[in-house]
C-alpha cells in the first residue's frame, strides 16, 4: 500500500495524513537540523507550518530558504519579542492550527525547532495511530549530551515529551488544544488531559530523537532550570510526597545535590506562597493519583531489587 502523500514508499500499514506545527523563537542555531530531518522523511506531512514566534535572530531567514522547494511548508511570522514564553508556544501553535483545520488530516503534531531524527521517524510514529485506534497521543524518547529520557528519568511510557507530540485529531479537539501558561507544562497538560478523558498515550523507544538544546536551559543555567522545574511541578499540582522522592533522585544526578536542592526549593517555595495553579481540581486529582500509584510501584520494585524500567521523574 502506498501512502496518500509522501515519497511513494511501500508500507503494509496505512499511514494517516498528518499536519505539523513548529513554534520557533530564536532558533537559528538549531532549526536547520529540524528542517533537514523533516524534508527527508519517508512520508511527508500534507502541511508543515513553522511559526516564527517573534524571533529577533535569523530564524525566519533560514526557514525561507526551504519554502520554494517544499510547497507543503509554510512560514507564519508573529510580532517580534525578546522574552521566551511557554504561553507564547501555546498561542503560536493554536494560531497556526486555525489556518490548517480546514484540511483533511487525521493527525496533528507539535515539533520543536531544536531536534533531529531518522528519515522514517514520523512514518513510524504516525503509523501507530492505525495500529491502535485507542491511541490519542504518541511521541518518542530523546537524547541529549549526557542525558537520555529513556535511561535517566522516571516519567513512564504514558508521558509524551513536548519536543515531538503527535495527536489524533479527535483527541486534540476534545482536549481543546494547548492551554497557555507562562510557567510551562503546556505539553504535560495536553497529554494528561487526554489520559483523563480516556485516551491512551505512549512514548516509543524504537526511534529516538536528538535534542540539541539541554532541557530548560534556553533562559536559565542548569540550577535555574532545576528551580523552574520545581515551580512547574507545583503549578501542575504534583503531590508533595512525589516531589520529595524526585528531589532525592535528582540529588544523585549531576550537578550532585545542587540540582535536587534547587528542584525542591522551586516546589516548596511555590507551596509556601500558595502560587496559583493553572490546572483544574479534577486534573490535579487525576495527576496525584497517578503519581502515588507509580511511587508505590517504584518502592515495590526497589524492595525486590528489580530494574526500574519505564518509570521516570524527569518528564513529569
C-alpha positions as CSV (number, residue, x, y, z in Angstrom):
1,X,0.0,0.0,0.0
2,X,1.3,3.5,-0.8
3,X,0.7,6.4,1.5
4,X,-1.6,9.2,0.1
5,X,1.3,11.6,0.4
6,X,5.0,11.1,0.7
7,X,7.7,9.6,-1.4
8,X,5.8,6.5,-2.5
9,X,7.5,4.1,-0.1
10,X,5.6,0.8,0.1
11,X,4.1,0.1,3.5
12,X,1.9,-2.7,5.0
13,X,0.3,-0.2,7.4
14,X,-2.0,2.7,6.3
15,X,-0.3,6.0,7.1
16,X,-2.8,8.6,8.2
17,X,-2.5,12.1,6.6
18,X,-0.8,14.4,9.1
19,X,0.0,18.1,9.7
20,X,2.9,19.5,11.7
21,X,3.3,22.8,13.5
22,X,6.6,24.2,14.9
23,X,6.6,27.3,17.1
24,X,10.1,28.7,16.9
25,X,11.6,31.6,18.9
26,X,15.2,32.5,18.3
27,X,16.1,29.0,17.0
28,X,18.7,29.9,14.3
29,X,21.3,27.7,16.0
30,X,19.2,24.5,15.6
31,X,16.2,24.9,13.3
32,X,18.0,23.9,10.1
33,X,18.7,20.5,11.7
34,X,15.0,20.1,12.3
35,X,14.1,21.2,8.7
36,X,16.6,18.8,7.2
37,X,15.1,16.0,9.2
38,X,11.5,16.8,8.1
39,X,12.2,17.3,4.4
40,X,13.9,13.9,4.2
41,X,11.0,12.0,5.8
42,X,9.8,8.8,4.0
43,X,6.3,10.1,4.5
44,X,5.8,13.9,4.4
45,X,3.1,15.9,6.1
46,X,0.4,17.4,4.0
47,X,1.3,20.7,5.6
48,X,4.0,22.0,7.9
49,X,3.6,25.4,9.4
50,X,6.6,26.9,11.1
51,X,5.6,29.8,13.3
52,X,8.4,32.3,13.9
53,X,7.1,33.5,17.3
54,X,8.7,36.9,17.4
55,X,12.3,35.9,16.8
56,X,15.0,38.6,16.9
57,X,17.6,36.4,15.1
58,X,17.7,34.8,11.6
59,X,15.1,32.0,12.3
60,X,12.7,33.3,9.5
61,X,15.5,33.7,7.0
62,X,16.6,30.1,7.5
63,X,13.1,28.8,7.0
64,X,12.5,30.9,3.9
65,X,15.4,29.2,2.2
66,X,13.3,25.9,2.1
67,X,9.9,27.2,1.1
68,X,10.2,27.3,-2.7
69,X,11.4,23.7,-2.9
70,X,8.8,22.4,-0.5
71,X,5.3,23.7,-1.3
72,X,3.9,21.9,1.7
73,X,5.9,24.1,4.0
74,X,4.5,27.5,5.3
75,X,6.0,30.2,7.4
76,X,3.9,32.3,9.8
77,X,5.6,35.3,11.3
78,X,4.4,36.9,14.6
79,X,5.4,40.2,16.1
80,X,9.0,40.4,17.5
81,X,9.5,39.9,21.2
82,X,12.6,39.5,23.3
83,X,11.3,37.1,26.0
84,X,10.8,33.3,25.7
85,X,7.4,32.1,27.0
86,X,5.7,28.7,27.2
87,X,2.5,30.6,26.8
88,X,3.9,32.0,23.6
89,X,4.4,28.5,22.3
90,X,0.7,27.6,23.0
91,X,-0.6,30.8,21.4
92,X,1.6,30.3,18.3
93,X,0.6,26.7,17.9
94,X,-3.1,27.4,18.4
95,X,-2.9,30.3,15.9
96,X,-1.3,28.0,13.3
97,X,-3.9,25.3,13.9
98,X,-6.7,27.8,12.9
99,X,-5.0,28.0,9.5
100,X,-4.8,24.2,8.9
101,X,-8.0,22.9,10.5
102,X,-9.9,23.1,7.2
103,X,-7.5,20.5,5.7
104,X,-8.3,16.8,5.6
105,X,-6.0,15.1,8.1
106,X,-6.1,12.6,11.0
107,X,-3.0,13.5,13.0
108,X,-1.7,16.9,14.2
109,X,1.8,17.2,15.6
110,X,3.9,19.6,17.5
111,X,7.6,19.5,16.5
112,X,10.1,21.6,18.4
113,X,12.7,23.6,16.4
114,X,15.7,22.1,18.1
115,X,15.5,18.4,17.4
116,X,16.6,16.0,14.6
117,X,15.7,12.4,13.8
118,X,15.9,9.5,11.4
119,X,14.2,9.6,7.9
120,X,11.4,7.2,8.9
121,X,10.8,8.7,12.3
122,X,7.4,10.4,11.5
123,X,6.2,7.5,9.4
124,X,6.9,5.2,12.4
125,X,5.0,7.4,14.9
126,X,2.0,8.2,12.7
127,X,1.5,4.5,11.8
128,X,0.9,3.8,15.5
129,X,-2.5,5.5,15.2
130,X,-3.6,3.0,12.6
131,X,-2.2,0.0,14.7
132,X,-4.1,1.2,17.8
133,X,-7.4,3.1,17.5
134,X,-7.3,3.9,21.2
135,X,-4.1,6.0,21.0
136,X,-4.6,9.7,21.4
137,X,-1.0,11.0,21.7
138,X,2.3,9.4,20.7
139,X,5.9,10.5,20.8
140,X,9.5,9.3,21.2
141,X,12.3,9.3,23.7
142,X,15.1,11.7,23.2
143,X,18.8,12.0,23.8
144,X,21.0,15.0,24.8
145,X,24.7,15.3,25.6
146,X,25.0,13.3,28.8
147,X,21.2,12.6,29.1
148,X,18.7,10.1,27.8
149,X,15.0,10.3,28.6
150,X,14.8,6.5,28.3
151,X,17.5,5.8,30.8
152,X,17.8,8.8,33.1
153,X,14.3,9.6,34.2
154,X,11.1,8.1,35.6
155,X,8.1,9.6,33.7
156,X,6.9,6.4,32.3
157,X,5.8,5.5,28.8
158,X,2.4,7.1,29.2
159,X,4.1,10.6,29.3
160,X,4.9,12.1,25.9
161,X,7.5,14.9,26.0
162,X,6.7,18.1,24.2
163,X,9.6,18.1,21.8
164,X,7.6,15.8,19.5
165,X,3.9,15.2,20.3
166,X,1.6,13.8,17.7
167,X,-2.2,13.9,18.5
168,X,-5.1,12.0,16.9
169,X,-7.2,14.9,15.6
170,X,-10.2,13.8,17.5
171,X,-8.2,13.7,20.7
172,X,-6.7,17.2,20.1
173,X,-10.1,18.7,19.6
174,X,-11.5,17.0,22.7
175,X,-8.8,18.4,24.9
176,X,-9.2,21.9,23.5
177,X,-5.6,22.3,22.2
178,X,-2.7,23.7,24.2
179,X,-3.5,25.7,27.3
180,X,-1.2,28.7,27.6
181,X,0.7,29.1,30.9
182,X,3.9,31.2,31.3
183,X,5.4,28.8,33.8
184,X,5.4,25.8,31.5
185,X,3.7,22.4,31.5
186,X,1.8,23.2,28.2
187,X,2.7,19.8,26.7
188,X,2.1,18.0,30.0
189,X,-1.4,19.5,30.5
190,X,-2.4,18.3,27.0
191,X,-1.1,14.8,27.4
192,X,-2.5,14.3,31.0
193,X,-5.9,15.8,29.9
194,X,-6.0,13.3,27.1
195,X,-5.4,10.4,29.5
196,X,-8.0,11.8,31.9
197,X,-10.5,11.7,29.0
198,X,-9.8,8.1,28.4
199,X,-7.2,8.2,25.6
200,X,-4.1,6.1,25.6
201,X,-0.8,8.0,25.3
202,X,2.6,6.4,24.7
203,X,6.3,7.2,24.2
204,X,8.1,4.8,21.9
205,X,11.8,3.9,22.3
206,X,12.4,2.4,18.8
207,X,13.1,5.7,17.0
208,X,14.6,8.3,19.4
209,X,15.1,12.0,18.6
210,X,18.2,14.0,19.2
211,X,17.5,17.1,21.3
212,X,20.1,19.8,20.6
213,X,19.4,22.2,23.5
214,X,19.5,20.9,27.0
215,X,16.1,20.9,28.6
216,X,15.2,24.1,30.4
217,X,18.4,26.0,29.6
218,X,17.1,28.4,26.9
219,X,16.7,31.1,29.5
220,X,18.4,29.5,32.6
221,X,21.6,27.7,33.6
222,X,21.3,24.1,35.0
223,X,20.5,25.2,38.6
224,X,18.0,27.8,37.5
225,X,16.4,25.3,35.2
226,X,16.0,22.8,38.1
227,X,14.4,25.6,40.2
228,X,12.0,26.3,37.4
229,X,11.1,22.6,37.1
230,X,10.3,22.6,40.8
231,X,8.0,25.6,40.4
232,X,6.3,23.9,37.4
233,X,5.8,20.7,39.5
234,X,3.9,22.7,42.0
235,X,1.9,24.7,39.4
236,X,0.8,21.4,37.8
237,X,-0.5,20.0,41.0
238,X,2.3,17.5,41.8
239,X,2.0,15.6,45.1
240,X,4.4,16.7,47.9
241,X,5.4,13.1,48.6
242,X,6.3,12.5,44.9
243,X,8.3,15.7,44.9
244,X,10.3,14.6,47.9
245,X,11.1,11.4,46.1
246,X,12.1,13.3,43.0
247,X,14.3,15.7,44.9
248,X,16.2,12.7,46.4
249,X,16.6,11.1,42.9
250,X,17.9,14.4,41.4
251,X,20.4,14.8,44.3
252,X,22.2,11.7,42.9
253,X,22.5,13.2,39.4
254,X,24.8,15.9,38.2
255,X,25.1,18.5,39.5
256,X,25.1,16.4,42.6
257,X,22.9,17.7,45.5
258,X,22.6,21.2,43.9
259,X,20.2,20.2,41.2
260,X,17.9,18.3,43.7
261,X,18.0,21.1,46.2
262,X,17.2,23.7,43.6
263,X,14.3,21.5,42.4
264,X,12.9,21.2,45.9
265,X,13.3,24.9,46.6
266,X,11.3,25.7,43.4
267,X,8.4,23.4,44.5
268,X,8.3,24.2,48.2
269,X,8.8,28.0,47.8
270,X,5.8,28.0,45.5
271,X,3.8,25.9,48.0
272,X,4.6,28.3,50.8
273,X,3.4,31.3,48.9
274,X,0.4,29.4,47.5
275,X,1.1,30.3,43.9
276,X,-1.9,30.0,41.7
277,X,-2.3,26.8,39.6
278,X,-3.5,26.7,36.0
279,X,-4.9,23.1,36.3
280,X,-8.4,22.1,37.3
281,X,-9.0,20.3,40.6
282,X,-10.1,17.3,38.5
283,X,-6.8,17.2,36.6
284,X,-4.8,17.7,39.7
285,X,-6.6,14.8,41.5
286,X,-6.0,12.6,38.4
287,X,-2.3,13.5,38.4
288,X,-1.7,12.9,42.1
289,X,-3.5,9.6,42.0
290,X,-1.2,8.5,39.1
291,X,1.9,9.7,40.9
292,X,1.1,7.8,44.0
293,X,0.4,4.6,42.0
294,X,3.7,5.0,40.3
295,X,5.5,5.7,43.6
296,X,4.1,2.5,45.1
297,X,5.3,0.6,42.1
298,X,8.8,2.1,42.3
299,X,9.0,1.3,46.0
300,X,7.8,-2.3,45.3
301,X,10.4,-2.7,42.6
302,X,13.2,-1.4,44.9
303,X,12.2,-3.8,47.6
304,X,12.6,-6.6,45.2
305,X,15.8,-5.2,43.6
306,X,14.0,-5.0,40.3
307,X,15.2,-2.9,37.4
308,X,13.3,0.4,37.3
309,X,12.3,0.4,33.6
310,X,9.5,2.6,32.4
311,X,9.3,5.0,35.4
312,X,10.6,8.5,35.0
313,X,10.8,11.5,37.2
314,X,12.2,13.9,34.7
315,X,9.2,14.1,32.3
316,X,6.6,14.7,35.0
